[in-house]
């Protein structure tokens, strides 16, 4: 089997395994929580195999990301205590309105 290649958090692919410190496969990557344009990595969102819902593994708990898996610095019981992930709808301050009636206000973000 070929060696794993470490990758950036920006290159994580969906459905790769999430493994604990002891090598246990506890779930599959669903998405990455971060702001690419600001190079801010919040963590990895994964579907836990036994809990049946998505959890957010904070960046501090992600020790290594490769082309084959995401590795955590904790065991499964600690991972089960991670926050359940709920997608956020973010609004930012920007220009809104129609035609000539533009004004400063809250607009939906694409993040």
Residue pairs with C-beta under 8 A, 6 or more apart in sequence:
4 66
4 67
4 68
4 69
5 66
5 67
6 64
6 65
6 66
7 65
7 66
7 67
8 65
9 32
9 34
9 41
9 44
9 59
9 62
9 65
10 32
10 34
10 36
11 65
11 67
12 29
12 32
12 44
12 65
12 70
13 29
13 67
14 28
14 29
14 30
14 31
15 28
15 29
16 28
16 29
16 67
16 68
16 69
16 70
17 25
17 27
17 28
17 29
17 68
17 69
17 70
18 25
18 26
18 27
18 28
18 29
18 44
18 46
18 57
18 69
18 70
18 72
18 79
19 25
19 26
19 69
19 70
19 71
19 72
20 26
20 72
20 74
20 75
20 76
20 79
21 71
21 72
21 73
21 74
21 75
22 75
24 75
24 76
25 49
25 69
26 46
26 48
26 49
26 50
26 76
26 79
27 46
27 47
27 48
27 49
27 55
28 46
28 47
28 49
29 44
29 45
29 46
29 70
30 45
30 46
30 47
30 54
30 85
31 45
32 41
32 43
32 44
32 45
33 41
33 42
33 43
33 44
33 45
33 56
33 85
34 40
34 41
34 42
34 43
35 42
35 111
41 59
42 56
42 58
42 59
43 56
43 57
43 58
43 59
43 61
43 62
44 56
44 57
44 62
44 65
44 70
45 54
45 55
45 56
45 57
45 85
46 54
46 55
46 57
46 70
47 53
47 54
48 54
48 55
48 79
48 80
51 80
53 84
54 84
54 85
55 79
55 80
55 82
55 83
55 84
55 85
56 82
56 83
56 84
56 85
57 70
57 72
57 79
57 82
58 82
61 72
61 73
61 74
61 79
61 82
62 70
62 71
62 72
62 73
63 71
63 72
63 73
64 70
64 71
65 71
72 79
89 108
90 108
90 109
90 111
91 106
91 107
91 108
91 109
92 106
92 107
92 109
93 104
93 105
93 106
93 107
94 104
94 105
94 106
94 107
95 102
95 103
95 104
95 105
95 107
96 102
96 103
96 104
96 105
96 106
96 107
97 103
97 105
